[in-house]
Amino acid sequence: MTSPRTTNLSLVDTDPAELAVDAIVIGLHSQTGEQDATSGLAGTLLLASGAESIAAAFDGKLTETLALLGATGGPGEVVKLATLGTVTAPLVVAVGLGPEPSGAAPAPETLRRAAGAAVRALAGAPKVALALPLPDDADATAELRAVAEGALLGGYRFAGYKTRPQPTRREPVAEVLIAVPDAGDAGAQAEVTRAEAVAGAVRTSRDWVNTAPNELRPPSFADAVADAARAAGLDVEVLDETALVAGGYGGIVAVGQGSEAPPRLVKLTYTPRSGGNGKRVALVGKGITFDTGGISIKPAQGMWEMKSDMAGAAAVGAAMLAIAALKPSVAVSAYLPMAENMPSGTSYRPGDVITMFNGKRVEVLNTDAEGRMVLGDAMARACADGTDYLFETSTLTGGQVIALGKRMAGVMGTPELCERVQTVGDAVGEPAWPMPLPDDVRKGMESDVADISQVNAGMDRAGHMLQGGVFLREFVTDDVAWAHIDIAGPGYHSGEPTGYWTKGGTGVPVRTLVQLVEDIATNG
């Protein structure tokens, strides 16, 4: 099941007031000043740069009219105004950008969210132009990239499974034009090409996460990823249940043995044509296609969202598609362990001792801590194959949501690499916050019978997110720099659409992973 249509994106340098489109989007900054006693309006709205010709067509009364319609310029607010022939487009749409920044364009993430909100609000309009503020210089790549990504992601909609036509459900915008100073500039065109590749990968990740779990069990998920990867030119290896047993992947086998849909491990490999810069990157993503908790079963409330417990694998698989398109000069391998955590007579049990791929033995105390079991095997395999950097991402712990909320990921591992993840995450709009791996947390996971307990031996949830990171550290060799990115919150959005996020899978952290790979390709 895939999203119904992809938005086409192109650049224009025509005067926005003369563009033959169904709607023209402009930026609007928050009101400033004190309330006017006569009109009752709160201060003055400020049009963002890029809207000058539109404002002139309205004889300088555009902000006043928008204020009468209730516009405040708040971030993500969308207000529509019929132009009645003042400009070529029949509709002007003002999207809020918040307060005007001092001496600079709005932050890229502000533009990304604004573009997404506007394009989503204009569903049903075939052709839309964005005249949002972009710096008129060569340093505008971050802003242009943000607008392009926001437009493409804001236009996303999952096809769904409804059998009856939905009269009120309008088709996403088919074509978006972005107004820029020079539409023929090679750098600007390159940014559009990159945005299409990356946003396309995010949309694919969202599609996989949003697919009903009865349609995306481990074998079918593995097939979907493998087919997409082969079409992108990646090398593909898929280990089925027999190969997993023979290869000693005890964690993946244990978690998957309770389901009639057997587990898989998918490995994707990108090899740069020039041989690369000599560095190797490994990406690992958790692929639990549905998580009941197993024998340690979860409460029924909200369990339906556990179809998203494979968001890490979806992000890693999709990121590899973008990497194949962008062709960075660094070797990248991805490992996607897939299993369905179900209760049955063949399920693994609390008290079991599991021998992992790297030979370590784990005492199982809670079968609902299954993600770290499959990830431990995949991370150990990545280290055995050889890598310099390892980035792992997973919807691993509820503790991440409690500590950091639903938009901020937690990142643990090698301190320098965690800082790199944080820097890149901030740049692309997928924030992550470094967390420690304290010795006392590891001490609490000592087992009487095995090398380590899967969770705190006393079932103490204190430092719950950190327990996941401490456990995964056991499966990374000392010579590998690594980072564990816990996306339990930001991997799935259960609220109403906001910015360029729609309800359901978000595609986090596809853009972070792609940017990290590109950064390593450039800077080592």
PyMOL commands that set and color helices and strands:
alter all, ss='L'
color gray80, all
select helices_A, chain A and resi 16-18+52-57+62-68+108-121+138-154+186-210+218-231+241-247+250-256+303-326+371-385+398-404+415-428+439-443+464-473+510-523
alter helices_A, ss='H'
color red, helices_A
select strands_A, chain A and resi 8-12+23-35+42-47+78-82+91-98+127-131+175-179+235-239+264-270+280-285+287-291+331-341+353-355+361-363+389-394+409-413+432-434+452-453+481-486+492-493+504-505
alter strands_A, ss='S'
color yellow, strands_A
deselect
rebuild
show_as cartoon
